[in-house]
Structure formats: C-alpha cells, structure tokens
Amino acid sequence: MLTTSIVLYNTPRSQINAVMKSVIDSSSVHILYIIDNSLNDKWRILEKEYSDCGVKIRYIHNANLGYGSSHNLAMQEAIEEGSDYHVVLNPDIYFEARVLPELVDYMDSNTDVGYILPRVTYPNGDLQYLCKLLPTPFDLIFRRFLPRTKSLMRHNERYELRHSGYDKIMNPPCLSGCFMFMRLSTLKENNMFFDEKYFMYCEDFDLMRRIHSIAKTIYYPKVSIVHNHAKESYKNRKMLMTHIKSAIKYFNKFGWFFDKERNLINKKILKEIDEMNTVSHMG
C-alpha cells in the first residue's frame, strides 16, 4: 500500500493539477493526502473534482503549523491505514507514470532501504545535484554570502557529491526533501517523523539524517522526476531569515563544528564513491 501527501499554501492551480496528475496516472497510490495550510479551504473542491480518479483524496484544512508538522498528520494517518510506503511530495514536481511503481519494486526487493530519491531535473532537463554530504555550518549558512570563487565552486562540487557522476545507485546521507519516498515501518518502529520545531527548511535534512543512521537512504537514477525549484530563500529576505533560523536549530541539535558522527558518515560515503568510480573505470 502506497500513500502520498502534498502541503499547499496559496499554491497555483497549475502546480496542483500537474502533481495530482502524476500521482493519479501512476495507478499505484491508494490515498493522496492534501494538507492545505492556506487561509481558506477553497481547495476542498479537489475531493469532489477527483472523486472518480481511482485514488482516495483526503483533504485536510489545517492551521499553518509548518511543513513538517503538516506532513506528519498525513504520515501518522497513513500508518493507521496500514500503508507500507509514503511519499512526501513538493507541489512543484511532476513525473511519469512508471516512477512510483518502479520505486515500490526496488523497495520491496531491498528491505534495508528506508528512503529513496530518483534522479531530479529542472523543467529544461538539467540535472539537479541533490545528493549531499551531511552539511556543516559553512554549507547551510556561510557559503551563500561568499563570492563564487573557484575554491568555493570546488567545495560545492564535493558537498554535492558531483564526482559520483549521478549515474549510479548510491547511499548518500543527505538527500532532497522535494520527493521523500519512505518506508513507514522504519518511521513507526523508530518513532521517526519530522521534528516539529522547524517551521520550514532543514526538517528534511534532520529526518534524513536520522533515517540514514538506521537504514539506507538511496539515490536511484534509473527513473527521473521534474522539480520546478524556485529557490525562494535566495530571492526573498524573509525566506532567507527563515532558512538561517532553521539551520541554527539543526546545528544546535546535531552539533556545530564538532560533530563526530557527521565526520564519520561523510568519510564513508566519499570512500564508497571513490570505490564505485574505481570499479567503473576498470570496467
């Protein structure tokens, strides 16, 4: 059983239509949770409009408690419904019908995997580099205020694991939260949900890190999704401050400059990528 959830907040209808079409066309989703944090509940009409689509639409109009808190409502209800897998979806993504069935098959065959992310592109087809090392304060806060020197670009390439080629299955410790395909038994058995101290930003990195500590978090490039990523925190000062506040919460929780676990996990994935590249070159 597969369930999904989308959080809306003044979301354009075109985005809603695109992501819902992707879910429905997949023919594998049992329940689509729509958590609407907008001031009014005008999108309640979606339940009626999609009543015959083959997917149960569960609309929840909610106070705007934050991104993670809203998805927690859906995930906890999905567990009660007996769902095996749950996908947290950004409203600004869309994908082909074969994506979700193939990811279900992979998760069914690899029970040590707790999370999986497919290849992600921009609408023009350019690759998004969303596999990362566990971040340092420099990565989440300081680097965005620095000029784009060659040294900074080399650092970014290492942080984003670009030397992996993004063409092989790998187990990075930090992946994007735009499409979070998770095994619900992993979350339930370890009481792992989004930390509701975050309102927006970094809640995905936080949950991903905790999942990675007990299960594999896989990048799976054999299928792709499209993410129309706007990078609002780079354009909007208010969103930038929200991002920085969330990053401070993240490092207060896991450690700022002294984080032994981060160092060990990052060294491990870098070694695994070097070994994969060596084997690939030999082949």
GISULRA-V473625 format. One record per residue. OMEGA is omega in whole degrees, -180 to 180 (none if undefined). Layout:
# GISULRA-V473625
((OMEGA) (OMEGA))
This chain:
# GISULRA-V473625
((-177) (177) (179) (175) (178) (175) (180) (170) (-176) (-175) (178) (-179) (-179) (177) (180) (-180) (-176) (-178) (178) (177) (179) (-180) (-176) (-180) (-179) (179) (-179) (-177) (179) (-178) (172) (178) (174) (179) (-174) (180) (179) (-177) (178) (-175) (-177) (-179) (172) (180) (-180) (178) (-179) (-177) (-177) (-175) (-178) (-173) (-179) (177) (176) (178) (-179) (-178) (178) (174) (-166) (169) (-175) (-178) (-179) (-174) (-178) (179) (-179) (179) (176) (178) (-178) (-177) (179) (177) (178) (177) (178) (179) (180) (-180) (177) (-177) (178) (180) (172) (-175) (165) (179) (-177) (177) (171) (-173) (-179) (-174) (-175) (-172) (-176) (177) (-180) (178) (175) (180) (-180) (180) (177) (-176) (-177) (-172) (177) (-180) (180) (-175) (178) (177) (175) (173) (-177) (178) (167) (179) (179) (178) (180) (-179) (171) (-177) (-170) (171) (-173) (165) (168) (-170) (169) (175) (178) (-176) (-174) (-175) (-165) (-172) (-177) (179) (-177) (176) (-176) (177) (177) (180) (179) (179) (176) (177) (180) (-180) (178) (180) (-179) (175) (-176) (-179) (176) (-177) (-180) (-179) (-178) (173) (179) (-171) (-179) (-179) (-176) (-177) (-178) (176) (-178) (-177) (-173) (180) (-170) (174) (-173) (178) (177) (180) (-176) (-175) (-178) (-180) (-177) (174) (177) (175) (-173) (173) (176) (173) (-179) (-178) (176) (177) (177) (178) (179) (-179) (179) (-179) (-179) (177) (-178) (-179) (-177) (-178) (177) (174) (-164) (167) (-172) (-172) (-176) (171) (-174) (169) (177) (-179) (-180) (-169) (-176) (-178) (-175) (-176) (175) (-176) (-171) (-176) (179) (179) (177) (-180) (176) (179) (-179) (178) (178) (178) (177) (177) (-180) (-177) (172) (-178) (-172) (-179) (-179) (-175) (178) (-176) (-175) (-180) (178) (-179) (-179) (-179) (180) (177) (-178) (-178) (177) (177) (180) (179) (177) (179) (178) (179) (179) (178) (-180) (-180) (178) (-179) (none))
